[in-house]
Amino acid sequence: MFNRIEQIYILFFLAIISLLLVEFFPLPFLYGLTLILFLCFSLLTVYSTMEYIISKEPDDLWKIGFLGLFGLIGLIPFFSIEFFAFFGFFAYFGIKN
């Protein structure tokens, strides 16, 4: 259906949309949805990283390094504060052969 990198991007953008909705509509279920989406995104990213270290797959993992750029330049509200660990995604640029 989708490859691993597409799944990471889809979860990331769904979580960002959910985060922006929480800012405008502070409903309790949106907080839970945002937490679940970011948790799934983080777990999939860690799993993909470990899989790459072990088996060198997926070979296009470096493409998610761009996500760290969003946190760096502050394009997403509160993203750089709450998810400071995403600066580690710049390390994925070093993975590219």
Secondary structure in CASP SS format (residue, H / E / C, confidence):
PFRMAT SS
TARGET T0000
AUTHOR 0000-0000-0000
METHOD secondary structure of the structure
MODEL  1
M C 1.00
F C 1.00
N C 1.00
R H 1.00
I H 1.00
E H 1.00
Q H 1.00
I H 1.00
Y H 1.00
I H 1.00
L H 1.00
F H 1.00
F H 1.00
L H 1.00
A H 1.00
I H 1.00
I H 1.00
S H 1.00
L H 1.00
L H 1.00
L H 1.00
V H 1.00
E H 1.00
F H 1.00
F C 1.00
P C 1.00
L C 1.00
P H 1.00
F H 1.00
L H 1.00
Y H 1.00
G H 1.00
L H 1.00
T H 1.00
L H 1.00
I H 1.00
L H 1.00
F H 1.00
L H 1.00
C H 1.00
F H 1.00
S H 1.00
L H 1.00
L H 1.00
T H 1.00
V H 1.00
Y H 1.00
S H 1.00
T H 1.00
M H 1.00
E H 1.00
Y H 1.00
I H 1.00
I H 1.00
S H 1.00
K C 1.00
E C 1.00
P C 1.00
D C 1.00
D C 1.00
L H 1.00
W H 1.00
K H 1.00
I H 1.00
G H 1.00
F H 1.00
L H 1.00
G H 1.00
L H 1.00
F H 1.00
G H 1.00
L H 1.00
I H 1.00
G C 1.00
L C 1.00
I C 1.00
P C 1.00
F C 1.00
F H 1.00
S H 1.00
I H 1.00
E H 1.00
F C 1.00
F H 1.00
A H 1.00
F H 1.00
F H 1.00
G H 1.00
F H 1.00
F H 1.00
A H 1.00
Y H 1.00
F H 1.00
G H 1.00
I H 1.00
K C 1.00
N C 1.00
END
